[in-house]
Structure formats: C-alpha cells, structure tokens
Amino acid sequence: MEKNMKIKVTNRDNGTVGYTIPDLNVRRIFMAGETKEIDIEELRKLADKLGIPVANTLMGIGTYPAESE
C-alpha cells in the first residue's frame, strides 16, 4: 500500500466515538454516521495501539478483540 494512502473510516455506531494517538499528536472524534478519510499510517499506529493485526484489519478480514465480560 502507498505510504500517503487515505482510507475512508465510518462510525457505524449511534453515538460519538473517538481515539487518540499521542505519538502522532492526533485526536479524532466521529459523530454518529460520520465518515472521514484517514491516513494509512495513522490507522497502522491505531491498530498497533489496540493490538489488532494490521494486515487483517486493513483487508477487512480481521475482527476486533472481544470485550471481556
């Protein structure tokens, strides 16, 4: 994938969601249903922070870790 590639990310929840990546000085807030174009490097950092395998996630075949009950 290109280093400057942008990926469309959509909040599919009914509420507001967000994340921070201190290494990149990034804080993103998504309103319900909002779509933003996010740089691929930012998504890689976010996936790494969350412990999600990047290759699977960016190909749409990964899943997020299940929340513990």
N, C-alpha and C positions, 0 to 999 in steps of 0.2 A: 504494500500500500504506500501511496505517496505520503511524504512527511507533512505536507501542508493540506492534506485532505480534510474536508469537513463532512461530518455525519449529522443527519437530522435526528434529533432526540425529542421524543414527545412524552409529556407527563400524561399517563393514561389513568391516573387516579382522579378522584373527585375533589381532592384537597390540594393544598400547596405542598410542594416538596423541594428540597434543595440539598446542596452539598458544598463543602469547602475543600480546597486543595492548597494548603499553606505553601508547599514547595513552589507553586506557580502563582501564588498570591491571587487565587481565584475563589470567588463565592458566587454560586449560581442559585437562583430561586426560579422555580417553574410554577406558574399558576395552573389550575385545573385545565387540562386540554392544551396547554401551551406547547409549541414546538420551537426549538432553537437549533441553529447549526453550530455544532461544537467541533473544535479542532481534534483530530485523531490523537495527538499527543496528550491532550487533556483527558480524553477517555481512557487512554492507556494508564495514565497516572491514577485515575479514579479506580479503575479495575484492580490495579496493583494494591491500592489502599484498602479495597474491600476484600482482597484475596480471591478475586474471580479470574480464572484463566482467560487471558486476553484474546487468544486466537478463537476460542469457542464463543466468547461473548460477541465479538465483532462480526462473526459469521452468522450470528443469530441462532446458534445451536446450544449455547450454554444456558444454564439456569442459575439464578441467584441462590446463595445458601439459604436453606430453610431456617426460619426463626425457631429458636428453641422454645419449648412450651414451659 
